[in-house]
Amino acid sequence: MTVRRRCTVLLLLAAAGIRASADPVPTAPPGDNLNLRFADGIVAIVEQKVITVDDVRREIQPLIAQLQRDARNEADFNQKLEQLQDSVIQQLIDKVLIIKEFRKHKEGDDEKKIPESYIDDRVAEVLNDQFDNDRSKFLAYLRSRGETMKDFRKDQEEEIIYHYMREQQQKLESIVSPVRIEQFYKENKDQFYQEDSVHLRLIQLSRANGDTDDALKAKAGTILGRFHSGEKFDDLAKEFSEDTKRTKGGDWGWMSRTNLKPEFADPLFVLKKGDTTDPILTPDGCFVLFVEDRKYAGIQPLDQVREQIEHILNTQITQASTEHWLERLRRNGYVKHF
């Protein structure tokens, strides 16, 4: 029995870039202690599958550079590396158990399978993205790993199954009741404090050679005159501004007081929505700031954060549900750690 009725989900997963197992096996990164932790090269046996040190390294290698940047010192790096190794090992174990769950079927039912066309599409994607459609390079890569095309297709099928099953599990979100949302808001109001902020648009007039303060102020005054006569500030910014946001009507988005220099923040934050500053002179030129919208400091009301809270609670529910699901798979599966 195939799962063609769920083809849209699977194709989306494939199109979203399911990580191919076509990365070469890396050499051990500096500080890698996997050979010491697992002297015989075997990390775990899950059902009938052996998880090796090289399997773990292949998953970890793309994350090493970021780990090195985040680590405060060598000891911190080694601690983070071992935590990452443990996490990856658990993920590899869970992957085998999840694939087993997909293939499980009742007596008399056909085994579930991924349609061959999905695997064909995935192999073609890998060939295009990672080997520039050079089949000879692709086959050479397989030979370097001692794999056949059949092995590679099986790997891709399992990748699709794994991500599909995780996606299905994450969809099992519960509807969060209004009462629970209100309770979360009351218990976590500090999370919804917002600073005084302004949705800022601006016009910058750069100081050319010989431009005096009076000349810049006069040009800014002309622009402000057109604004007060009814022209839109964003249209004027597109016409006159010399900053990087000119094409967007001088739109700099939401800015808090701490995002701005005092010479800009002080006159800006006394304004109301729809107001402009007087021309502000600096050594670089002249600026006119416009308040597109305002948010005042304080706890945001529930209506403004209801969707945010619902997302937080749904994420918590999904994570708990997924963890319970994985715990059940782990209890019912065969796992031997080394």
MOUR-V238055 format. One record per backbone hydrogen bond with DSSP energy under -1.0 kcal/mol. CO is the residue of the C=O (numbers start at 1). NH is the residue of the N-H. Records with the same first field share a line. If there is no record, write none. Layout:
BEGIN
CO=NH  NH
END
This chain:
BEGIN
1=113
3=6
4=7
6=10
7=11
8=12
9=13
10=14
11=15
12=16
14=17
29=32
33=37
34=38
38=41
41=53
43=338
44=51
45=336
46=49
49=46
51=43  44
52=56
53=57
54=58
55=59
56=60
57=61
60=63
61=64
63=67
64=68
65=69
66=70
67=71
73=77
74=78
75=79
76=80
77=81
78=82
79=83
80=84
81=85
82=86
83=87
84=88
85=89
86=90
87=91
88=92
89=93
90=94
91=95
92=96
93=97
94=98
95=99
96=100
97=101
98=102
99=103
100=104
106=109
115=118  119
116=120
117=121
118=122
119=123
120=124
121=125
122=126
123=127
124=128
125=129
126=130
127=133
131=134
133=135
134=138
135=139
136=140
137=141
138=142
139=143
140=144
141=145
142=147
143=146
148=152
149=153
150=154
151=155
152=156
153=157
154=158
155=159
156=160
157=161
158=162
159=163
160=164
161=165
162=166
163=167
164=168
165=169
166=170
167=171
169=172
171=173
177=181
178=182
179=183
180=184
181=185
182=186
183=187
184=188
188=191
189=192
190=193
192=300
194=298
197=295
198=255
199=292
200=252
201=290
203=288
204=242
205=286
208=211
212=216
213=217
214=218
215=219
216=220
217=221
218=222
219=223
220=224
221=225
222=226
223=227
224=228
226=231
227=230
232=236
233=237
234=238
235=239
236=240
237=241
243=246
245=248  250
246=249
250=202
253=200
255=198
256=259
257=260
261=264  265
262=266
264=268
265=269
268=271
272=275
275=291
280=287
284=207
285=282
286=205
287=280
288=203
289=277
290=201  292
291=274
293=199
295=197
298=194
301=304
302=305  306
305=309
306=310
307=311
308=312
309=313
310=314
311=315
312=316
313=317
314=318
315=319
316=320
317=321
318=322
319=323
320=324
321=325
322=326
323=327
324=328
325=329
326=330
327=331
328=332
334=47
336=45
END
